[in-house]
Amino acid sequence: MRLSDQMRVAGIGIRARRMRAALSALGIAIGTAAIVAVLGLSASSQAGLLAEIDQLGTNLLTANTGQSFTGGAAQLPVAAPQRISHLPDVEHVAHVGAIENTNVYRSPLIPVVNTNALKVRAASLNLPEVIGTSVAQGRWLDPATEREPVTVLGALAAQRLGIDRVYPGQRIWLKNQWFYVAGILRPATLSADIDTSALIGYPAAERYLSYATVDRGRTVTGPPTTVYVRTRTDKVESVQEVLARTANPESPSDVDVSQPSDALTARAAAKGAFNSLFLGLGLVALIVGAIGVANIMVISVLERRSEIGLRRALGATRGQIRTQFLSEAVMLAVLGGVAGVAAGALTTAIYANTKGWAVVVPVQAWAGGIAAAIVIGAIAGLLPALRAARLSPTDALRTL
């Protein structure tokens, strides 16, 4: 018997019991859909995050205070931003100074322990432009407000303080004095620390919070704790190599140099590790579906003993009987697998569109899902097929 004939016979068996076949294929479909959806959503999420990183630019470097040789907190020189700006391939430089032991509250009535993990940072006026964010509400600091008790809140800082809009006269309690809120920033994807900060000008930090240090015998504002550097895109590596030596020529090992986009890219890759749990659940669903297919095929053999006996009496070999029932099991699995792939791809497309991501369904997701369904269907149908092939024509025909 040719393969096409065998497939036609198997199809007749499935069409004759449509409801039962649909229910037995449902388990395979659910498992395949889970696998395709998990891999598709993961790939679409990573594509969305990488697209956002590319849009913000991968040419941002940061120079942070590290640890000194003795293990204590190091300090960047006050002149570090100015020295870095003189590098030939550097386009823009901005900086912030974290002001320790200074907390910010919605009002003086809030208990001092409720800090909400917020930080107060002095910021240079070009900070939003360099780190790739902008003002969501209100306005950013200017040469006038950077000298006054005025602050701009990061996105998370505003949320934790319960401030969702900016209006004239709005204030927050910052180190036992009122600061006016001038604006709220959009989330800074490449600089998460900014999101949890209340940002003030360097002159105001020195005047109201005594944020100053002695440099070469004179008192100056600062020092900065993080310097943000935009470079030419094709010169990121060369600038990265000399950034620590330029920021602190006397102790370059005290400076931590990093590229924020690298961390985000690694985070996008790490998200794939969490998919193993959901893939495991998808495999469990596939196994449950395989058990359903096996049960259906066993029942089918019992119900169709007369058919088996008649075919054997007409000359069908054991191999042809075995192939018939095995083909039915594989065909059920394929139908379930195709339906599962379609459902998983549709789920991925709908969710990715709601998030504004590119729809990505990896080849290994749909191809692997169908392949797994075929293998599991073949395994599930093997035992019933062997059982059908072992029936003798006389025993089978007694059921007529």
Salt bridges, closest charged atoms under 4 A:
ASP5 OD2 - ARG2 NE 3.37
ASP5 OD1 - ARG8 NH2 2.47
ASP89 OD1 - ARG232 NH1 3.64
GLU100 OE1 - LYS119 NZ 2.96
ASP142 OD2 - ARG139 NH1 3.61
ASP234 OD2 - ARG232 NH2 3.02
GLU303 OE1 - ARG20 NH1 3.00
GLU307 OE1 - ARG304 NE 3.04
GLU328 OE2 - ARG304 NH2 2.90
ASP395 OD1 - ARG398 NH1 2.41
